Amino acid sequence: MKKLKNMYRKAGIILTIISIIFSSILSTSCDNFVEPGEPVGKVPQTKVFEDEATATAAVMTLYGSLRDNVMLTGGFYGMNVLMGFYADELDYYGPSGQSIEAFYNHQIVASESLVKSLWNEAYSLIYMCNSAIEGIEESPNLSSSIKDQLKGEAQFIRAITHFYLVNLFGDIPYITTTDYLTNMKVSRMATDLVYEKILSDLNESKSLLTNEYVSGERIRANKYAVSALLSRVYLYLQRWQDAETECSILLSATSVFALESNLSEEFLKESTSAVLQLKPKSEGENTQEASSFLFTSGPPLNLALRPEFIEAFDPLDMRKQNWITEIPGQGGIWFAPYKYKLRENSGTSLEYSIVLRLAEQYLIRAEARAHTGDLPGAKADINVVRNRAGLSDTPASTQAEILQAILNERRFELFTEQGHRWFDLKRTGKAGEVLSAVKPNWEATDVLLPIPEAELLLNPKLLPQNPGYN
Amino acid sequence: MYISCLKTGKSGCLNYSLKHYKFMKKTNMNVTPLGKGLKIPVRNIFVRAVIALMCLIHFSALYAQNNGFTIKLQNVTLEKVFDQIKAQSSYTFFYEHEGVEKTKNVSVDVKNASIAEVMKQALKTTIYTYQIVDKVIVIKLARAEKKEKASVLSVSEKDADISGRVTNKDGIPLQGVNVLIKGTMKGAVTDEDGKYSIEVTDNSILVFSSLGYSQKEIAVGIRKEINVILQEEIAELKEVTVNAGYYTVKEKERTGSIAKVSARDIGNQPVNNPLEALQGRVTGVEIVQNTGVPGGGFELKIRGRNSITSGNESLYIIDGVPYDIGTLGSRDVSGTILPGGNINPLNTLDPSSIESVEILKDADATAIYGSRGANGVVLITTKKGYAGKTSLNIEASGTAIAVTRLPELLNTEQYLQMRREAYSNDGYSQYPSSAYDVNGTWDQTRYTDWQEKLIGGTAYNNTVKASISGGNEQTRFNAGGSFLKETTVFPMDFNYRRTTVFSSFSHNSADNRFRMTFTANYGTDKNFIPGTDLTRVSRRLPPNAPKLYNDDGTLNWENSTWDNPMAVLESKYRNSTRNLIANTVLSYKILKGLEFMANLGYNRSDITETVANPYTQYNPAWGLTSESSHSIKNENKRDSWIMEPQLNAFYEIGEGKLNITLGSTFQEQNREQLSLLASGFTNDYFITTFSAASYQVVLNEDRTQYRYQAIYARVNYNLKEKYIFNLTGRRDGSSRFGPGRRFANFGAVGVAWLFYREKFFMNSSWLSFGKLRASLGTTGNDQIGDYQYLNTYTINTELNYNGYLGLTPSHLQNPLFAWEKNRKLEAALEAGLWRDRLNFEIAYYNNRTDNQLVGIPLPGTTGFSSISANLNAIVENSGWELSIRNLNIQKKDFQWNSSFNLTVPKNRLVDFPGLAGSTYASQYEIGYPLSIYKLYKLKGVNAETGVFEFEDFNGDGIIKSTDDRKFIADLTPRFYGNISNSLIYKNWNLDFLFQFVKKQGYNEYYYYTAAPGKMSNQPIGVLNHWQEQGDQAEIQVYTTGRNSNANTAYSRFTTSDGIITDASFIRLKSLSLSYRLSLSNTGPGYLQLYLQGQNLLTLTKFRNGDPEQLTAFLPPVRRISFGMRIVL
């Protein structure tokens, strides 16, 4: 009995000692104890950029977001469709009262959810770019060549996203940090300052990237892609000489780029015209553009090309036959864009969404040359595009005629591609003149979309609202 | 013997009650020393460590002793001397004889003298002598003592020493028990180990008595040792101890708000989940059952919803082990049968294995749980073994189960009339080909009560339980298990099965210094139920819809004119969950008044659930094959451990008692989830074999860790058993916050004043108990999910590009967010009248939660729409809680108790900066509860157009959701409570409880998104509808949908106050009648037969079925149970 008692006593003492020691050790390392292990399905930002494969994945996701979420998406809420309605390319056939109808009718209000999502998705992608750039810069492990490549791509995507934002909304904040305390209180930046930032990003990107297409396919930005975008930026800025220089870089790289002689191959993934394409999510899928535009029988479910646009084509224009499809149905015939022809899974993907292509470079250089007085050079560039479409040389001769010819050519070449038509009308100051005829609700203030209402409520520093909206 | 302590009210003698006092008055007893006083030699490292810990809480002067007395008095009464002694020390006095203090001519002159010297001088000229017992100086007659000793000696030839221990049924030693030799003046009192010794003769009878316990008489015989177990007296409720988690406290002396539900109340109900047994029983606690299907979920809220967007779950502790109440189920798998995929983990805990449930509500009770106490704490204690004869308990019961109430719907005639009128209203000249119900395709004389057919079945529950318990003073055990099987009210053979086993083992050393308890509860259930609840479809099917089966027994698709509701039963849901809770508590009494404890616990829960959707649930006309079959599987597991070393110290200091608890917590929880979707099977036989699927995808893969650490302390000071101060505090660290933000301090102060012990009430004939208590403190909430502070990327396969996995930033990183703080305030009055026959408690509470953890809306330029951060929004929960208990009748054979509970809660959003501009604007309103709905205001049916009209709040002529959904409906109860009765007549026992709730709810139209006139059955109320100009009607014109005004108006109607109605009810929640038959005249064995019921009767004007549940899932069910229990 006494032994047992002693045993208990000893056990108790030992237990007490152990516990006190244990708890004092644990107490001194409090912060260590409450440091949890790493989660699954989530990766700490620092880890992502420690490793080449995950860092690359983070940057590839930026393209994925461009493809699916942001203005360049071929989906229904991308520039292709939205600005096709907004300008004079598409007619609306969807149900009445849909948000998208406001783009067609020019009845957009600041609380429009589509406007808000355009804005938010763009800034969300910009955040992803900034997060990637910061991660890459701080990474101790990545080789400098990988760092240059990935950072160059991220800066390119940041620039192109801001480029669309500034053209849609006017003065906008140019965001280059992930710090939400800064970003939640930003003010709008004058358009020319935004462009300065875009140019700075693009120039840096250009210096970081090489001429190689890293993955073989033309689905990641390289130096040429940057030049192609730069030339467009210079065009919008009316810096003609710079625009011509950038175009020439691409147009002289004949071993890399050549216009597809067969128009129906222009939008295939192997297209030699392509400067930058977006690859579908998984093998066998094709583009969202095809799903958005094509329908099998009339009347259209959502949209169709405007009849005036079809009538405006030269009957000989091969582009009308190759890039537009006729859809008969109950009560008439409708026309749909047919640049992308595959809606269904084709086992192996055949078409990729084109972001930048060579034909645009010819037309940019033509315009730059026309402005700098090189009229023969301008005509030569126009004719390259016309001839490929089976048309004869342009009859235009004066500078004004040539510029008008370029605008027309852009209309037929670049229709329903990333809102080119709208941005051309806007930058040349012809939007009102052209659209007021076909859009009853047109107002001069429609050249800009409204800043989303929720945005102004949450950050009054973004005031004032664009004119014409309240 | 006369004891003056009641008069002087000094400590050390207040253990003795009035009853006790009377008893002692007529006896002359030897008061054995209660202990050797408090001397703590600072001799070893443990004590040093303890003292160091004590310093943490600024605790000093504990050991201050009197260095000496300096008294100079001449020719005074003894009383004056004693007063001086009391003033200079913590000694108190016992007088054995009246008038001691009046003794005159006493002189004392000492400087720095010891107590012995003072007493010697003081008593020198008197007839008295003294003895010091602990801190009590007993004054006795000098001669009498000698005389008594002599007399005892003179008859001592046959006397023998007898000793033993007195414990309660749990084997805990009872201190201060009076042990009296019957018919003599002799007695003894037990010491702190429950031990006594006394000189007796063989034929003596010992009488053991102690307040709160029934008296026991035992004949000595030739025994040398008599160990006694005293049973607690049930009537003495205030002496009952309540579990406060890290400590226990007497009901009478508690400073906080703790509600206790005992095994008896839980065991009287034929329910599967302990929370169901608590429903409607406790003030301030609202419990909603999500579905009447077995194995579903419950929501329990203690004193309202505190957090806007973070978790509002209370903290559950089972036998000292924190228990995550979050569901392991996945919405993807079980969401269509169990609302929200909610499966309550307590389903696997057999309610009958529970000894008590304590609900901690206010700051005083919850602050010791710190960051997890904001939403209250639910402490569940399972049954332990008792010392005594080994007893076997076998129980079997059978229960019949059915739905309680159903809404009344149109019959075929009324329905077809509605349809025809709708077509005629809409200008149809002939019925469309798809209008099968009215165009002649379906039999128009057919009538089926679909509610009866699909959810009107009777389900059965069979339960068998067995347990065995016993032990002796040192070792006790309790072990058992249960098995139940319950079917469903749906057609076809579905069932829920549960198996539980439990065991507890406790042991203490003979000297009681070392103690240990081990408890393990294991439960597993298998649920096999339909993939989809049939309640919604049962209310919508046209009453003349075709028959379910063809004559050959195959499903009838009636030439593809309908979706046969039985087809969804082809989709089957199965789950199997396992749950283990194990816990060991070790304690060791290092010194008198100082105890070390360690609580070690482990919990593991896991689930495997599968829903199989075979192609056969679709109309064969689709021509589908098993390639279209698919199934989803979810595997989720969670395990956690906890370690809590703790020191308890008890001292008597001054005129009070000091209790100190100091401890720390280390806890870790890991969770792992994987859910998969598989589709395309060569044969449905393989439908749950994932490797046989032609397509498989991972829906979710997740692994998280939660770690938690704390130190906690409690200092309780009980002054004169009249004034009680309780300080609790905790310093907490949670891994859910970023470095530097993890730790925070929480604490509370509670005070109680037992005013009935004040002189003023001392002689009151009506007031037998009175206490005022108040508490104030802070608790916190960390229920925001794991890893929110980390800057992470999430795998997003949607954005895969060029073969690379999509990786997107998960959220905006805010390493700065921290605890949600909850400030709680409570004041309460408790009283017992007429010798505690009537007891009541009334409490007011006011809790405010600020620093709310919410997603603060951000402009899109930040890249995200919100960030997890602390927002300066304030949510307030306040209210009144009243409970009254009355002993109506107490006779030898008949006892009748009644009680009444009432809770009047109020929830209010006090402040929310930037609410108007935020995404929360359509959801919340300042000054209103968090549970509001913003709705259109129905003006009625326009007598001209026959269409519903709504209030145009901003007067712009347009009804728009952003501007005109301004009517605020609040569905939380205004007040709720219960009236319960317990009657005992001889061997009969009857208990019943009426629950009442005053609230609003969704009426019968809430289910119907289809306007009356469409092909969907409707509640009977649609008969009162508009037919022609000038009609004043409740319901608008019937339409098949062609009347677009009516169509739009109806969709607004379903989001207007037109769907809100009074949903108050009074319900006979539970009833239990039992008869007990003794199996032998001497032993404790008995046979008990019982009849129990749940949700038996409901009084309400509510027309939408059961008023307790407002979703389109199976409501709570009625249960009637018959059972038998044998205790041997």
Contacts between the chains, C-beta under 8 A, distances in Angstrom:
chain1	res1	chain2	res2	distance
A	1	B	510	6.8
A	4	B	509	7.1
A	4	B	510	7.3
A	5	B	509	6.4
A	5	B	510	6.6
A	5	B	511	5.9
A	8	B	509	4.0
A	8	B	511	7.6
A	8	B	513	6.5
A	8	B	514	4.0
A	8	B	588	7.8
A	9	B	513	6.9
A	9	B	514	7.5
A	11	B	514	6.6
A	11	B	588	7.7
A	12	B	513	6.6
A	12	B	514	5.1
A	12	B	588	3.1
A	12	B	589	7.8
A	12	B	590	7.3
A	12	B	596	7.2
A	13	B	46	7.7
A	13	B	588	7.6
A	15	B	586	6.1
A	15	B	588	6.3
A	15	B	596	7.3
A	15	B	598	6.8
A	16	B	46	6.0
A	16	B	588	6.2
A	16	B	590	6.6
A	16	B	596	4.7
A	17	B	46	7.8
A	19	B	596	7.1
A	19	B	598	5.6
A	19	B	645	4.1
A	20	B	46	7.5
A	20	B	49	5.6
A	20	B	645	7.4
A	22	B	645	7.4
A	23	B	645	5.1
A	23	B	664	5.3
A	23	B	666	8.0
A	26	B	664	7.7
A	26	B	666	6.0
A	26	B	709	7.3
A	27	B	664	6.7
A	27	B	711	7.1
A	30	B	709	6.0
A	30	B	733	5.9
A	30	B	743	7.2
A	31	B	733	7.4
A	31	B	739	6.7
A	31	B	742	7.0
A	33	B	666	6.5
A	33	B	707	6.1
A	33	B	709	4.9
A	33	B	733	7.4
A	34	B	707	4.9
A	34	B	708	6.7
A	34	B	709	5.3
A	34	B	733	4.3
A	34	B	734	6.4
A	34	B	735	4.6
A	34	B	742	5.2
A	35	B	707	7.2
A	35	B	735	6.6
A	35	B	739	7.7
A	36	B	704	7.6
A	36	B	705	4.2
A	36	B	706	6.5
A	36	B	707	5.2
A	36	B	735	3.9
A	36	B	786	6.6
A	36	B	787	7.2
A	37	B	670	7.8
A	37	B	705	4.3
A	39	B	702	7.5
A	39	B	703	6.2
A	39	B	704	5.3
A	39	B	705	7.5
A	39	B	786	6.8
A	39	B	787	5.0
A	39	B	790	7.8
A	39	B	792	7.3
A	40	B	672	7.7
A	40	B	701	6.1
A	40	B	702	6.1
A	40	B	703	3.5
A	40	B	704	7.8
A	41	B	700	7.7
A	41	B	701	5.3
A	41	B	702	5.2
A	41	B	703	7.3
A	41	B	794	6.7
A	41	B	795	5.7
A	42	B	787	6.4
A	42	B	790	7.5
A	42	B	792	4.2
A	42	B	793	6.8
A	42	B	794	5.4
A	42	B	795	7.7
A	42	B	810	5.8
A	43	B	792	6.1
A	43	B	793	4.9
A	43	B	795	7.7
A	43	B	807	6.9
A	44	B	790	6.0
A	44	B	791	6.6
A	44	B	792	5.4
A	44	B	793	7.8
A	45	B	791	4.3
A	45	B	792	6.4
A	45	B	793	6.1
A	45	B	809	7.2
A	45	B	813	7.8
A	46	B	791	7.7
A	48	B	793	5.0
A	48	B	807	6.1
A	53	B	804	7.8
A	54	B	807	6.7
A	56	B	804	6.2
A	57	B	804	4.1
A	57	B	805	5.2
A	57	B	806	7.4
A	57	B	807	5.0
A	58	B	793	6.5
A	58	B	807	4.7
A	60	B	801	4.0
A	60	B	802	5.6
A	60	B	804	4.0
A	60	B	806	7.8
A	61	B	796	7.1
A	61	B	799	4.9
A	61	B	801	6.3
A	61	B	804	7.4
A	61	B	806	4.7
A	61	B	807	5.3
A	61	B	808	5.8
A	63	B	801	4.8
A	63	B	802	7.5
A	64	B	798	7.6
A	64	B	799	3.3
A	64	B	800	6.3
A	64	B	801	4.0
A	64	B	806	5.3
A	65	B	799	5.8
A	65	B	808	7.6
A	67	B	801	7.2
A	68	B	798	6.8
A	68	B	799	6.4
A	116	B	860	7.3
A	119	B	860	5.3
A	120	B	860	3.7
A	120	B	865	6.9
A	123	B	860	4.8
A	123	B	861	5.1
A	123	B	862	7.4
A	123	B	863	5.5
A	124	B	860	7.3
A	124	B	863	5.0
A	124	B	864	7.1
A	126	B	863	6.7
A	127	B	809	6.7
A	127	B	862	7.1
A	127	B	863	2.5
A	127	B	864	7.1
A	128	B	808	6.3
A	128	B	809	6.1
A	128	B	863	7.3
A	130	B	863	7.8
A	131	B	809	5.0
A	173	B	861	5.5
A	175	B	861	6.0
A	175	B	863	7.8
A	178	B	809	8.0
A	178	B	813	8.0
A	178	B	863	7.3
A	180	B	812	5.1
A	180	B	814	7.7
A	180	B	858	6.4
A	180	B	862	4.3
A	180	B	863	7.7
A	180	B	864	7.5
A	180	B	867	6.1
A	183	B	859	7.7
A	183	B	861	5.1
A	183	B	862	4.3
A	183	B	863	7.1
A	184	B	858	5.4
A	184	B	859	5.6
A	184	B	861	7.1
A	184	B	862	5.2
A	186	B	861	5.5
A	215	B	802	5.8
A	217	B	802	7.7
A	219	B	801	8.0
A	219	B	802	5.9
A	220	B	802	7.4
A	279	B	801	6.5
A	279	B	802	5.5
A	281	B	798	7.3
A	281	B	799	7.7
A	281	B	800	5.4
A	281	B	801	7.4
A	282	B	800	6.9
A	452	B	860	7.1
A	454	B	859	7.8
A	454	B	860	7.9
A	454	B	917	7.4
A	455	B	859	5.1
A	455	B	860	5.8
A	455	B	861	7.3
A	457	B	916	7.9
A	457	B	917	3.8
A	458	B	857	6.0
A	458	B	858	6.6
A	458	B	859	4.2
A	458	B	914	7.9
A	458	B	917	5.9
A	458	B	918	7.9
A	459	B	859	4.1
A	459	B	861	6.9
A	462	B	859	7.3
A	462	B	861	7.9
